[in-house]
């Protein structure tokens, strides 16, 4: 399938639509540096991704996250970190209806535990399997 990439990231799938406006100017010019390429694409978790690309969910349920923490041996560590966190952080964790991957509190907690963005991505991938 034809795709367009910019800095290694797919930014468009299929033909680039550059229909001119009445003045003859392109209404959707291709960004400078974008290149046409071929890629095997598949529809996963509600979006198109390059085949073989590991999809990181945007959010998981609190139950999914707790099961993932238990499965990866991190639940006790996270529980201990939360017990010494400010009340607002504990409330956010306890009463959340979903856990967002890009949540700033989650990122700060992960960093405090020495976990990288890649570690968090992997944890969300595990959580999505429950």
N, C-alpha and C positions, 0 to 999 in steps of 0.2 A: 504494500500500500504506500502511496506517495505521502510523505510527511515533510514538514519544514522544521529545521532545528536551528536554534540559536544558542551558542555556548554549550552544545551537547544536549540541550533540553528540547523536547518536541514542543513546538508552539502552535502547530497547525496540522490537521490531518486532512488529506485530500488536496485538491487544487486550491491555490491561493486566490481568493476573490478580490480582484482589483478593478471592479466596474468603475468606469469614469462617471463623475458627476456632470451636470449640465455644462460646466465650464471646461470639461475635458480633463480634470484632475482625478487621479486615483483616489477613491474614497477609503481604501484600506491598503495603503502602500506596505509592501513587505519591508520589515525592519532591516536596516543595514547590517550585514553580517549573517543574515538568515540564509541557510542553504537547503536546497531540495535534496531529499534522500529517500531511500526505500527502507521500510521497516515492517516487520510482522507485528500486527496489532491484534489485541483481543479485548473483549468487553468484560471487565472484572469489577465487581463491587460498584456497579453503576457508572463506570467511566472507562474510556479507552486507555489502555496502557500498552507499552511495547512488550511483546511476548518475552517472558522470562524476567520481567521487571517485578520486584517484590512490592506489592501494594501495601502501603501503611494506612490503616484506617484513620479517618479524621476524628472519630470518637468511638468509645466503647462504653458499655454499661458498667456501673460500679461492681456488679457481680462478676462480669467478665474479667475486670482488672484484678479483683481479689483472687479469683481462681488462677490467673496468670502469675500473680505474685507468689502464690502458694506453690504452683508448679515449678517456678524458677528458683525457689528457695529464698525469695526476697521479702516475704510477708512479715516475718518477725522484725527484720531490719527497718522496713517502712513503718510498721506499727510503733517501734521504739522512737523513730525520728518524729513521727506525728505526735507522740505523747509529750514530747518536749517542745513542740511547736506552739506558736501563738494560737489563741482560741479561734480566731478568724480562719486560720489555716485548717484546724481540726474540723470546724463547722463545714467548711467548703468540701472537705473530703467525706465527711459523714453524711451530708445531706444532698450531695450532687445527684442529679438524675442522669447525667452522662459525664464522661470524663473526656475532655477534648485534648487532642494531641498537642495543640499549640497553646495550652493554658500556661500562663506565666508562673503560677504557683507550683504547678507540676514540674516545670523546667527548673525552678529554683530548688525544689526538694531533690530532684534527680542529681543536680550539680552538687548539692551538699552531701549526697551519698556517693559521689565520685562516678556517677553514671554519665555517659556521653549521649549525644543525640542519637547515635546509631544504637546504643543500648535501649533507649526509649522506643525507638522505631521497632526494634525486635520484640520488646515487651508488648507493644500494641498489636503486633502481628500474632503473637501467642494468644493474647486476650481475645482476638477476633475468632479464634478457633473454638471458643467455648460458647 
